[in-house]
Every structure is written in structure tokens, then in C-alpha cells.
Amino acid sequence: MTATPRSRRLRTLAAALVTTAALSLTACQTGTADATGVVDSTQPPAPGTESAEKQSPATGTDSDTSGASSDSGDSKDSGSSGSSGSSGSSGKEATQVADRKTAKKTTSCTAKGTKVTVTDAPRPINHLLIKATNTSDTTCHLYYAPYLRFDQAQSAVPFIEESKPQAVVTLEPGESGYAGVLTSTPDGSHPYDATSLTLYYAARSGQGSTGAPAHPALPFDSVRIDSSNAVTYWQTSAADALMW
């Protein structure tokens, strides 16, 4: 079929309309149209939902940056706290060392730093009470029991093992420790009258004595001693010392 001039004009107009519609659609998506409807493809797309969604990650980035700043601050605070804690620990350790250096010195009680007295105990009968008072300015320990020798006895008076306390008796300056002495019983053998007493302080190791001996006076001119003679461990009170 041969196209007439009129049909060619209609086809050309229809093609122009299609082209115009396509350009308008492209303008909405990729560019901005001016007042005359002409599209300038060099301009950014108009704000829309897609644009907003693309900007949100930037907001997220800002939020993360703030978080990082906050974390950095927390890190600094933690570091500062850590330093403070470290300084506190160092200060505490220094205080403990100072306390150890200034802690009271203690030693074994000896005749040089104590005063020993011997008295007759009214109850129970045939008992003496030994009292050792710390006359020094240093805390001392009364270990085990006193080593006693009446007159020129060949061996020390036996200890009453049942009287052993749970802890060593410690004497602050001015304080006293006690020991009870059973002198004789009706069942004892080899009685004799002793006129002197020598007292040795036990060493911490339990092997032998320490320091020079003490020579406390007896309450009478003489004391009857026999084979039942025994002495308690050092006690913190006279009552405890005279229980045996």
C-alpha cells in the first residue's frame, strides 16, 4: 500500500508524541525539568524515598562515629580508672609494707625482761604459783612450760602435758603469765625439803632453754618436794595454772 502525505504526517506526529512522553518519563527519573518541560539531565534527581534510604546509612555512620567517640571516652575513663586502681593498689601495698616495717617487734621472754615471783597457793594444797611479768617494752612469748630445778636436782621438773594451752602465751609490756607447780602428794616418794629454785625459759624450738636463768625466792624457808613434783605449761591466768 502506498502511504499518502496525510498518513505520513500522522505517523510522524505519533512518533513525536511517543518521543515526548519518553523524554518526560526520563526527566522524572533521571533529571529535573525546567518550566517549559525541557529536561536537564545534568541535575541530580529530585528528593524521594530512594534518596532518603540512601542517606540513612550516612546517618548511621554518624551514629557509629558518635558511638566510637563515646567508646573512646569510655576507654579513656576506663584507662583513667585503671590508673587510679593501679595507684590505689600501689598505695595499699606501700601501706602494708610500712605496716610490716612498723609492726611491733616480738621476742621470747627471758629472765632479763621479766620479773618472776613464786607464791604459795591456798588451793589446791601442795601447790605453788609462778608468775612471770613482762617488765620490758617489747612483747614477748612464753613458750611451752618453765624448766624448774629445785636445789641441785639432776633433771628439770616434768611438764603436765594435759595443761598444754591451745596457743602460746603472749605478754604485752606489763602483762603476766602463770604456771602451777605440784610440789608433793601423799603417794609421792623420795621426799626432801628444797630451799632454792632455778627457772629457765624454754626456747621457741622446744629444744633447751633461752637466756640466763631466773632465781625467784621460795615463799618459805623450804618446800617439801617428792617424786610427784610437776609443773604446768604457761597459762594466761592463775586460775588456769592451778587447775592441775
Wavefront OBJ file of the C-alpha trace (Angstrom):
o trace
v 0.000 0.000 0.000
v 1.385 3.432 -0.807
v 1.441 5.899 2.130
v -0.275 9.206 1.487
v 1.119 12.501 2.699
v -1.572 12.650 5.384
v -0.699 9.226 6.752
v 2.997 10.110 6.827
v 2.183 13.248 8.844
v 0.120 11.198 11.312
v 2.931 8.682 11.757
v 5.433 11.493 12.285
v 3.156 13.164 14.876
v 2.606 9.863 16.705
v 6.346 9.235 16.800
v 6.894 12.736 18.149
v 4.275 12.191 20.858
v 5.932 8.887 21.872
v 9.331 10.551 21.973
v 7.959 13.436 24.081
v 6.340 11.013 26.536
v 9.543 9.031 26.846
v 11.571 12.155 27.491
v 9.076 13.305 30.157
v 9.319 9.930 31.910
v 13.112 10.071 31.787
v 13.021 13.567 33.254
v 11.056 12.309 36.258
v 13.595 9.573 36.898
v 16.988 10.994 35.993
v 16.810 14.735 35.801
v 14.914 17.911 36.539
v 12.617 19.584 34.023
v 12.504 23.314 33.698
v 9.349 25.420 33.453
v 8.999 24.671 29.753
v 9.154 20.934 30.315
v 12.654 20.524 28.917
v 14.719 18.035 30.873
v 18.230 18.944 32.153
v 19.900 15.594 32.713
v 22.899 17.241 34.399
v 20.862 17.988 37.569
v 20.595 15.421 40.442
v 17.294 13.581 40.884
v 14.627 15.211 42.965
v 14.477 14.023 46.635
v 12.362 10.938 47.111
v 12.046 7.723 49.109
v 15.008 6.111 47.410
v 17.162 9.153 48.112
v 16.153 9.177 51.769
v 17.020 5.492 52.115
v 20.415 6.112 50.559
v 21.095 8.933 53.061
v 20.203 6.858 56.087
v 23.481 4.889 56.044
v 25.265 8.235 56.304
v 23.212 8.918 59.395
v 24.143 5.507 60.602
v 27.767 6.358 60.012
v 27.388 9.493 62.067
v 25.800 7.449 64.808
v 28.656 4.956 64.698
v 31.124 7.819 64.871
v 29.369 9.118 67.927
v 29.488 5.656 69.342
v 33.173 5.492 68.589
v 33.670 8.804 70.341
v 31.699 7.526 73.267
v 33.715 4.342 73.306
v 36.871 6.396 73.140
v 35.675 8.387 76.089
v 34.781 5.228 77.957
v 38.174 3.845 77.088
v 39.824 6.947 78.468
v 37.679 6.776 81.565
v 38.499 3.106 81.946
v 42.157 3.836 81.475
v 41.914 6.610 83.992
v 40.091 4.334 86.396
v 42.651 1.637 85.742
v 45.439 4.043 86.549
v 43.619 5.132 89.650
v 43.066 1.496 90.629
v 46.712 0.767 89.975
v 47.744 3.745 92.042
v 45.346 2.608 94.753
v 46.845 -0.871 94.702
v 50.352 0.532 94.815
v 49.384 2.770 97.692
v 47.823 -0.162 99.541
v 50.930 -2.289 99.013
v 53.122 0.553 100.226
v 50.943 0.884 103.325
v 51.182 -2.851 104.006
v 54.964 -2.718 103.665
v 55.072 0.260 106.003
v 52.844 -1.561 108.476
v 55.148 -4.569 108.394
v 58.138 -2.336 108.990
v 56.452 -0.589 111.905
v 54.876 -3.747 113.349
v 55.656 -4.443 116.982
v 58.773 -6.471 117.492
v 58.253 -9.662 119.474
v 60.741 -11.970 121.121
v 60.999 -14.879 123.526
v 60.541 -13.978 127.171
v 63.775 -14.202 129.161
v 64.869 -13.503 132.710
v 66.354 -10.195 131.529
v 62.976 -8.743 130.566
v 60.707 -10.336 133.170
v 60.132 -10.425 136.890
v 59.403 -13.858 138.387
v 57.661 -14.418 141.710
v 56.656 -17.656 143.477
v 53.793 -17.771 145.960
v 52.083 -20.498 147.971
v 48.669 -21.379 146.569
v 45.979 -21.782 149.254
v 44.087 -24.124 146.917
v 44.747 -26.763 145.888
v 47.109 -27.800 148.629
v 50.761 -28.543 147.919
v 50.824 -26.136 145.011
v 52.987 -23.136 144.161
v 52.043 -20.393 141.706
v 54.722 -18.947 139.454
v 54.053 -15.516 137.966
v 56.195 -14.033 135.180
v 55.601 -10.345 134.386
v 56.941 -8.661 131.267
v 58.974 -5.673 132.505
v 60.402 -4.758 129.084
v 58.946 -2.511 126.380
v 58.779 -5.384 123.899
v 56.070 -8.016 123.505
v 57.383 -11.475 124.376
v 56.199 -15.095 124.178
v 56.211 -17.681 126.941
v 56.928 -20.926 125.135
v 55.937 -24.333 126.498
v 56.495 -24.526 130.278
v 59.191 -23.238 132.601
v 62.163 -25.502 133.209
v 62.417 -25.777 137.013
v 65.192 -27.161 139.185
v 64.829 -27.337 142.948
v 68.167 -27.176 144.701
v 70.710 -29.230 142.766
v 68.293 -31.651 141.111
v 69.765 -33.606 138.221
v 66.764 -33.081 135.926
v 64.073 -30.495 135.365
v 60.599 -30.861 136.842
v 58.308 -32.840 134.429
v 55.619 -30.979 132.448
v 51.925 -31.709 132.955
v 51.070 -32.412 129.315
v 47.312 -32.173 129.856
v 47.762 -28.499 130.710
v 49.112 -27.529 127.268
v 47.132 -24.462 126.045
v 45.799 -24.024 122.529
v 48.088 -21.087 121.839
v 51.390 -19.708 123.036
v 51.030 -17.217 125.870
v 51.962 -13.745 124.656
v 52.807 -10.953 127.075
v 52.466 -7.312 126.191
v 54.608 -5.000 128.334
v 53.211 -5.146 131.877
v 51.225 -8.356 131.361
v 51.808 -11.615 133.238
v 51.774 -15.343 132.556
v 51.328 -18.141 135.103
v 52.388 -21.699 135.804
v 51.248 -24.015 138.590
v 53.625 -26.337 140.439
v 52.518 -29.511 142.172
v 55.105 -29.999 144.912
v 54.099 -33.302 146.511
v 51.306 -35.802 147.072
v 50.613 -38.428 149.737
v 51.604 -41.088 147.203
v 54.904 -39.452 146.240
v 58.254 -40.987 147.006
v 61.699 -39.689 147.862
v 60.557 -36.520 149.642
v 63.024 -33.801 150.535
v 62.942 -30.142 151.563
v 64.119 -27.791 148.805
v 65.433 -24.343 149.728
v 66.061 -22.801 146.302
v 64.575 -22.716 142.811
v 66.088 -22.015 139.416
v 63.825 -21.193 136.443
v 64.815 -21.391 132.760
v 62.654 -20.132 129.896
v 62.033 -22.641 127.115
v 63.337 -21.824 123.654
v 60.903 -21.388 120.800
v 62.199 -24.553 119.150
v 61.366 -26.577 122.257
v 64.973 -27.703 122.426
v 66.535 -26.436 125.641
v 66.275 -23.016 127.211
v 66.943 -19.430 126.151
v 68.716 -16.666 128.021
v 70.056 -16.647 131.546
v 68.055 -18.359 134.324
v 65.970 -16.620 136.971
v 66.299 -17.397 140.697
v 62.997 -16.500 142.317
v 62.701 -16.778 146.079
v 60.516 -19.529 147.572
v 57.577 -18.456 149.762
v 59.029 -20.316 152.791
v 62.438 -21.287 154.044
v 61.881 -24.682 152.423
v 59.297 -26.550 150.336
v 58.580 -30.272 150.537
v 59.268 -31.895 147.150
v 58.769 -35.538 146.142
v 58.568 -37.737 143.027
v 55.102 -36.390 142.088
v 56.546 -32.909 141.549
v 55.329 -31.440 138.197
v 54.691 -28.076 136.508
v 52.015 -26.861 134.083
v 52.527 -25.139 130.764
v 52.379 -21.353 130.848
v 48.816 -20.061 131.179
v 47.155 -16.682 130.769
v 45.526 -16.762 134.212
v 46.327 -18.000 137.699
v 43.064 -19.952 137.793
v 44.057 -21.942 134.703
v 47.501 -22.604 136.129
v 46.082 -24.044 139.350
v 43.582 -26.408 137.734
v 46.090 -29.284 137.683
l 1 2 3 4 5 6 7 8 9 10 11 12 13 14 15 16 17 18 19 20 21 22 23 24 25 26 27 28 29 30 31 32 33 34 35 36 37 38 39 40 41 42 43 44 45 46 47 48 49 50 51 52 53 54 55 56 57 58 59 60 61 62 63 64 65 66 67 68 69 70 71 72 73 74 75 76 77 78 79 80 81 82 83 84 85 86 87 88 89 90 91 92 93 94 95 96 97 98 99 100 101 102 103 104 105 106 107 108 109 110 111 112 113 114 115 116 117 118 119 120 121 122 123 124 125 126 127 128 129 130 131 132 133 134 135 136 137 138 139 140 141 142 143 144 145 146 147 148 149 150 151 152 153 154 155 156 157 158 159 160 161 162 163 164 165 166 167 168 169 170 171 172 173 174 175 176 177 178 179 180 181 182 183 184 185 186 187 188 189 190 191 192 193 194 195 196 197 198 199 200 201 202 203 204 205 206 207 208 209 210 211 212 213 214 215 216 217 218 219 220 221 222 223 224 225 226 227 228 229 230 231 232 233 234 235 236 237 238 239 240 241 242 243 244
